[in-house]
Amino acid sequence: MAIVNWKTPEDAIKLVVFLGPTNWVRDLIRGYAIVEKILCNLLREVDLSKTYRKAVYRRIMAGHKLKERWKEEHAKTFLEPKEIITSGFAWASLR
């Protein structure tokens, strides 16, 4: 399954791409908002003060590297949805 092999996101655009599929099951995962908030806080640091065309948006997001911002709490919350989605027990509680 592709989600199992999903690598840790290196930049903001890859994090957004990961959050997309996990949002499909958000209603089935109790406590998902907490996990999403921890990961989305990394995206709030991106300077998107005005509206951009798609290509510019993607370039800005790809340029926002997460390596030095990525902490242990992010790694843990990145793994939790993957484990629940792939286990088949998406209705389980994350927290």
N, C-alpha and C positions, 0 to 999 in steps of 0.2 A: 504494500500500500504506500502511496506517495507521501502521505503525511508523516509516516514513521521516519522516512529518510530525509525529511525537511531539515535543512541545515540552519544553524543559528544565523539570523539575519545580520548582514554586515552593514547595511545602511537602512535608512528610513523607508525607502520604497520596498525593500524586501520584507520589512516588517508589516507594511500595509498589505502586501500580497499574501502574507501568512494569515493576517487577521480576517481577510475576506472569507475563506472557507470555514474558519472556525465560527464566524458569525451565523452561518447557516444553521448551526445547532445550538446557538446561544440560549434559546428558550427551553431546551432540554437539559441544560447544565445549570444546576443550582449554584449560585455564587460566581457565575461567569463574569459578571460586571466588575467584580473585584480584580480578577485576573486581567481583564481587558484594560482596566484603569491603570494598572501598574505598567503595562506595555505601552499604552497610549500616552502616558506621561513622557516617554521618550520622544514621541512625535510632536508634543507641544513645544519642544525646544527649536523646531525648524522654523525659520523666519519666512512665513507666508503672509506678510502684512497686506498684500493685495491679491487680486485675482490674476492668475496666470493662464496662459494657454497650456494645453496638456503636455506638450513637449518641454516647455520651460518648467512646469511643475515637476515632471519626472526627473529632469536634470538637477533641480534643487534637492529633491528628496534623495536621489542617488548620491549626491555630494555630501549629504549629512551622515557621516560615518558613526556607527554605534560602538565601535570597539572600546574606546575609553570611557563610554557612558554605561556600558553593559555591566551590571553588577550581578551578584549571586541571586538576588531576589528576581531579577529579570530572567535568568536562566531557569530558575524553578518554575516561574509562572509560564514560561515558554513551553516547558515539558508537560505541565498538567493537562492542558486541553488535548495535546497529542495522545497522551496516555488514555484519557477518557474516551475520546473519539474512536481510537483504534481498539479499545477493549470491548466495545459493543454495549457498554453500560453508560451511555451518554446522559442518563437521568441521575447518575450518582452526584453526590455533592463534592465540590472542589475544596471547600474549606469546612 
